[in-house]
Amino acid sequence: MYAIDGRVKKVNGVEVETFRRFVEEGKAVLEAEAGTTGFKGGGCRMAGGRFFLCIDSVNGDFLFKPVLDKDEKCVGVMIAGSGDDALNAILKALGFCLEALADQCAGAND
């Protein structure tokens, strides 16, 4: 089993409870954090839910790079890695983030 820490982040002025864990696979270590308010019934920025997702490389052969549009605005992120440990670590980190977000969305509808 692995330890999970709870935190609170602000996304556009709204507090979002997040969950964080370290993913270790061989020498590849990632810090994964995700959380959401769940769905709020609005598709726009002001009425809809909020979410936060962060994956940090603590150790390993990873490249994280912003994707920029023609105006140099960050519109995405590119992630690359080398080695089976890096591949397993990113799979586990993304899986954790997906589970954290999905669980909070399901819990918000209870």
Backbone as CSV, one residue per row, in Angstrom:
resi,resn,N_x,N_y,N_z,CA_x,CA_y,CA_z,C_x,C_y,C_z
1,MET,0.844,-1.181,0.000,0.000,0.000,0.000,0.886,1.239,0.000
2,TYR,0.364,2.345,-0.425,1.137,3.568,-0.488,0.421,4.667,0.284
3,ALA,1.186,5.642,0.741,0.631,6.750,1.516,0.039,7.799,0.587
4,ILE,-1.095,8.320,0.999,-1.755,9.394,0.251,-1.934,10.582,1.186
5,ASP,-1.515,11.753,0.735,-1.683,12.993,1.489,-2.837,13.782,0.903
6,GLY,-3.570,14.469,1.746,-4.609,15.377,1.276,-4.116,16.812,1.332
7,ARG,-4.542,17.594,0.370,-4.186,19.009,0.305,-5.381,19.793,-0.211
8,VAL,-5.235,21.109,-0.221,-6.255,21.978,-0.818,-5.547,22.937,-1.760
9,LYS,-6.048,23.032,-2.981,-5.533,23.988,-3.974,-6.676,24.924,-4.354
10,LYS,-6.336,26.118,-4.817,-7.352,27.029,-5.341,-7.269,27.056,-6.850
11,VAL,-8.412,26.838,-7.501,-8.500,26.890,-8.956,-9.540,27.948,-9.302
12,ASN,-9.097,29.054,-9.873,-9.973,30.183,-10.203,-10.823,30.600,-9.010
13,GLY,-10.180,30.703,-7.839,-10.832,31.182,-6.637,-11.656,30.153,-5.877
14,VAL,-11.721,28.924,-6.354,-12.508,27.871,-5.709,-11.559,26.845,-5.098
15,GLU,-11.798,26.490,-3.828,-10.968,25.484,-3.174,-11.290,24.095,-3.707
16,VAL,-10.223,23.347,-3.980,-10.338,21.984,-4.497,-9.521,21.079,-3.583
17,GLU,-10.148,20.043,-3.037,-9.432,19.062,-2.237,-8.676,18.144,-3.186
18,THR,-7.376,17.971,-2.935,-6.558,17.108,-3.789,-5.964,15.966,-2.968
19,PHE,-5.555,14.936,-3.695,-4.895,13.791,-3.101,-3.560,13.605,-3.807
20,ARG,-2.519,13.283,-3.016,-1.163,13.219,-3.557,-0.481,11.942,-3.078
21,ARG,0.296,11.346,-3.977,1.117,10.197,-3.608,2.377,10.187,-4.451
22,PHE,3.369,9.476,-3.956,4.592,9.257,-4.708,4.494,7.892,-5.371
23,VAL,4.839,7.847,-6.639,4.853,6.605,-7.413,6.314,6.239,-7.638
24,GLU,6.717,5.076,-7.163,8.094,4.618,-7.320,8.101,3.325,-8.119
25,GLU,8.869,3.324,-9.174,9.017,2.148,-10.032,10.495,2.061,-10.383
26,GLY,11.231,1.184,-9.688,12.676,1.148,-9.879,13.269,2.479,-9.465
27,LYS,14.036,3.080,-10.377,14.635,4.385,-10.082,13.761,5.554,-10.537
28,ALA,12.645,5.250,-11.161,11.722,6.302,-11.598,10.763,6.640,-10.449
29,VAL,10.718,7.925,-10.091,9.846,8.376,-9.009,9.078,9.608,-9.484
30,LEU,7.770,9.523,-9.388,6.901,10.642,-9.747,6.048,11.018,-8.541
31,GLU,5.727,12.296,-8.451,4.759,12.768,-7.464,3.486,13.098,-8.235
32,ALA,2.389,12.439,-7.883,1.112,12.633,-8.576,0.114,13.258,-7.615
33,GLU,-0.603,14.284,-8.090,-1.604,14.966,-7.266,-2.791,15.316,-8.138
34,ALA,-3.998,15.037,-7.642,-5.205,15.349,-8.404,-6.372,15.554,-7.454
35,GLY,-7.301,16.397,-7.891,-8.520,16.615,-7.131,-9.513,17.421,-7.932
36,THR,-10.765,17.388,-7.500,-11.819,18.109,-8.201,-12.958,18.452,-7.252
37,THR,-13.747,19.422,-7.640,-14.988,19.723,-6.925,-16.096,18.808,-7.410
38,GLY,-15.836,18.082,-8.496,-16.888,17.309,-9.146,-17.663,18.207,-10.092
39,PHE,-18.618,17.616,-10.763,-19.439,18.369,-11.716,-20.377,19.296,-10.956
40,LYS,-20.544,20.501,-11.479,-21.398,21.494,-10.828,-22.559,21.922,-11.709
41,GLY,-22.754,21.267,-12.837,-23.910,21.558,-13.670,-23.754,22.729,-14.619
42,GLY,-22.552,23.212,-14.806,-22.336,24.324,-15.728,-21.145,24.047,-16.610
43,GLY,-21.271,24.330,-17.866,-20.191,24.062,-18.799,-19.176,25.183,-18.891
44,CYS,-19.490,26.345,-18.318,-18.586,27.493,-18.452,-17.690,27.629,-17.226
45,ARG,-16.738,28.496,-17.343,-15.746,28.725,-16.296,-16.377,29.133,-14.969
46,MET,-17.380,29.973,-14.991,-17.950,30.501,-13.756,-18.906,29.515,-13.069
47,ALA,-19.613,28.685,-13.823,-20.643,27.825,-13.232,-20.206,26.377,-13.052
48,GLY,-19.166,25.970,-13.728,-18.789,24.559,-13.719,-17.847,24.180,-12.601
49,GLY,-17.555,22.889,-12.536,-16.639,22.358,-11.544,-15.205,22.763,-11.829
50,ARG,-14.348,22.453,-10.889,-12.927,22.742,-11.011,-12.146,21.444,-10.818
51,PHE,-10.941,21.390,-11.380,-10.058,20.258,-11.127,-8.618,20.717,-11.146
52,PHE,-7.763,19.907,-10.520,-6.331,20.159,-10.461,-5.643,18.828,-10.701
53,LEU,-4.602,18.822,-11.521,-3.823,17.614,-11.790,-2.369,18.028,-11.973
54,CYS,-1.475,17.362,-11.242,-0.047,17.677,-11.336,0.758,16.390,-11.233
55,ILE,1.720,16.218,-12.119,2.668,15.110,-12.043,4.068,15.710,-12.120
56,ASP,4.850,15.495,-11.059,6.225,16.006,-10.981,7.207,14.850,-11.042
57,SER,8.300,15.051,-11.759,9.365,14.050,-11.797,10.314,14.295,-10.636
58,VAL,10.397,13.340,-9.728,11.338,13.399,-8.621,12.661,12.778,-9.042
59,ASN,12.563,11.682,-9.808,13.752,11.003,-10.314,13.356,10.170,-11.527
60,GLY,14.279,10.014,-12.448,14.024,9.184,-13.622,14.258,9.944,-14.907
61,ASP,14.088,9.241,-16.007,14.343,9.795,-17.339,13.025,10.266,-17.950
62,PHE,12.590,11.465,-17.549,11.341,12.060,-18.025,11.615,13.430,-18.632
63,LEU,10.783,13.804,-19.579,10.795,15.143,-20.142,9.370,15.675,-20.072
64,PHE,9.194,16.806,-19.411,7.921,17.507,-19.343,8.121,18.847,-20.039
65,LYS,7.278,19.130,-21.006,7.473,20.344,-21.807,6.120,20.960,-22.135
66,PRO,5.990,22.285,-22.009,4.723,22.915,-22.381,4.512,22.885,-23.895
67,VAL,3.272,22.768,-24.302,2.905,22.877,-25.713,2.364,24.298,-25.897
68,LEU,2.972,25.042,-26.808,2.612,26.454,-27.023,1.898,26.627,-28.349
69,ASP,0.924,27.556,-28.374,0.271,27.871,-29.641,1.063,28.961,-30.364
70,LYS,0.549,29.460,-31.471,1.284,30.450,-32.288,1.527,31.756,-31.546
71,ASP,0.730,32.019,-30.496,0.895,33.234,-29.701,1.738,32.999,-28.443
72,GLU,2.381,31.825,-28.383,3.221,31.432,-27.256,2.417,31.203,-25.968
73,LYS,1.121,30.975,-26.096,0.276,30.642,-24.947,0.366,29.136,-24.716
74,CYS,0.528,28.750,-23.452,0.598,27.324,-23.113,-0.792,26.721,-23.252
75,VAL,-0.915,25.730,-24.139,-2.208,25.088,-24.408,-2.185,23.589,-24.114
76,GLY,-1.069,23.101,-23.581,-0.970,21.677,-23.282,0.376,21.347,-22.676
77,VAL,0.579,20.063,-22.467,1.845,19.594,-21.923,2.233,18.307,-22.641
78,MET,3.508,18.181,-22.926,4.049,16.986,-23.562,4.879,16.259,-22.517
79,ILE,4.679,14.959,-22.421,5.434,14.143,-21.472,6.083,12.998,-22.246
80,ALA,7.380,12.820,-22.054,8.101,11.703,-22.666,8.970,11.056,-21.587
81,GLY,9.237,9.778,-21.752,10.084,9.079,-20.795,10.809,7.937,-21.474
82,SER,11.871,7.490,-20.848,12.648,6.373,-21.378,12.791,5.307,-20.313
83,GLY,12.668,4.060,-20.741,12.850,2.925,-19.851,11.526,2.353,-19.370
84,ASP,11.548,1.064,-19.071,10.348,0.396,-18.585,9.892,0.966,-17.243
85,ASP,10.850,1.346,-16.389,10.479,1.930,-15.093,9.711,3.236,-15.292
86,ALA,10.165,4.066,-16.225,9.479,5.332,-16.497,8.074,5.071,-17.043
87,LEU,7.940,4.115,-17.938,6.631,3.791,-18.501,5.688,3.290,-17.410
88,ASN,6.153,2.381,-16.570,5.316,1.881,-15.478,4.951,2.988,-14.500
89,ALA,5.898,3.862,-14.194,5.634,4.952,-13.248,4.575,5.913,-13.790
90,ILE,4.661,6.292,-15.066,3.672,7.225,-15.607,2.301,6.560,-15.695
91,LEU,2.261,5.267,-16.006,0.985,4.553,-16.014,0.347,4.571,-14.628
92,LYS,1.138,4.299,-13.612,0.618,4.310,-12.241,0.202,5.709,-11.803
93,ALA,0.990,6.718,-12.160,0.666,8.095,-11.777,-0.627,8.562,-12.452
94,LEU,-0.767,8.289,-13.743,-1.989,8.672,-14.452,-3.201,7.900,-13.928
95,GLY,-2.993,6.625,-13.622,-4.070,5.820,-13.053,-4.532,6.360,-11.708
96,PHE,-3.583,6.764,-10.858,-3.924,7.357,-9.572,-4.720,8.644,-9.757
97,CYS,-4.257,9.501,-10.674,-4.960,10.765,-10.922,-6.371,10.519,-11.446
98,LEU,-6.506,9.589,-12.372,-7.827,9.248,-12.907,-8.746,8.751,-11.792
99,GLU,-8.234,7.874,-10.952,-9.044,7.319,-9.867,-9.457,8.402,-8.869
100,ALA,-8.531,9.302,-8.527,-8.840,10.382,-7.587,-9.947,11.275,-8.142
101,LEU,-9.838,11.668,-9.419,-10.847,12.536,-10.025,-12.194,11.819,-10.141
102,ALA,-12.182,10.571,-10.605,-13.424,9.829,-10.783,-14.123,9.586,-9.445
103,ASP,-13.359,9.244,-8.419,-13.947,9.015,-7.098,-14.601,10.278,-6.549
104,GLN,-13.944,11.417,-6.726,-14.514,12.669,-6.234,-15.755,13.061,-7.032
105,CYS,-15.770,12.783,-8.321,-16.970,13.082,-9.123,-18.135,12.196,-8.686
106,ALA,-17.852,10.922,-8.434,-18.897,10.003,-7.997,-19.400,10.404,-6.611
107,GLY,-18.481,10.796,-5.732,-18.863,11.197,-4.384,-19.662,12.478,-4.337
108,ALA,-19.433,13.370,-5.295,-20.156,14.647,-5.334,-21.613,14.427,-5.730
109,ASN,-21.903,13.311,-6.381,-23.275,13.032,-6.826,-24.056,12.211,-5.811
110,ASP,-23.409,11.795,-4.700,-24.098,10.982,-3.685,-25.060,11.821,-2.847
